Amino acid sequence: MTGNTPSRPDKSRGQSREDRLKAALKANLARRKAQARARADEAGNKKNEEKE
């Protein structure tokens, strides 16, 4: 007996993995962009403070 879980075709499992990887990549890219913006803002604020 194989249990109660239905077997899935390989295509749907591969597509599911691909979708998860795509979502993870998108989230990672968004996080890195936010970090870069924060660093740029921080650097800009330090330059403005030095001028005053």
Legacy VTK file of the C-alpha trace (Angstrom):
# vtk DataFile Version 3.0
C-alpha trace
ASCII
DATASET POLYDATA
POINTS 52 float
0.000 0.000 0.000
1.222 3.473 -0.851
-0.814 5.357 1.754
-3.479 8.016 1.438
-1.413 10.548 -0.499
-2.257 10.675 -4.184
0.689 10.426 -6.524
1.371 13.541 -8.567
2.734 13.665 -12.066
6.353 14.777 -12.302
5.436 17.876 -14.303
3.281 19.364 -11.547
5.926 18.616 -8.925
8.633 20.185 -11.104
6.414 23.172 -11.831
5.672 23.543 -8.129
9.383 23.581 -7.358
9.989 26.068 -10.128
7.230 28.325 -8.778
8.682 28.150 -5.262
12.157 28.980 -6.542
10.784 31.866 -8.591
8.960 33.272 -5.555
12.046 32.885 -3.362
14.220 34.637 -5.944
11.732 37.495 -6.251
11.570 37.906 -2.458
15.367 37.821 -2.195
15.744 40.440 -4.918
13.179 42.703 -3.239
14.981 42.362 0.096
18.362 43.156 -1.458
16.932 46.223 -3.220
15.432 47.442 0.057
18.782 46.970 1.794
20.580 48.868 -0.956
18.066 51.728 -0.719
18.472 51.860 3.059
22.250 51.965 2.747
22.054 54.711 0.127
19.676 56.735 2.301
21.947 56.283 5.308
24.998 57.373 3.327
23.075 60.382 1.995
21.971 61.372 5.479
25.533 61.174 6.815
26.761 63.450 4.009
24.014 65.963 4.769
24.886 65.951 8.479
28.562 66.573 7.712
27.695 69.630 5.593
25.710 71.292 8.374
LINES 1 53
52 0 1 2 3 4 5 6 7 8 9 10 11 12 13 14 15 16 17 18 19 20 21 22 23 24 25 26 27 28 29 30 31 32 33 34 35 36 37 38 39 40 41 42 43 44 45 46 47 48 49 50 51
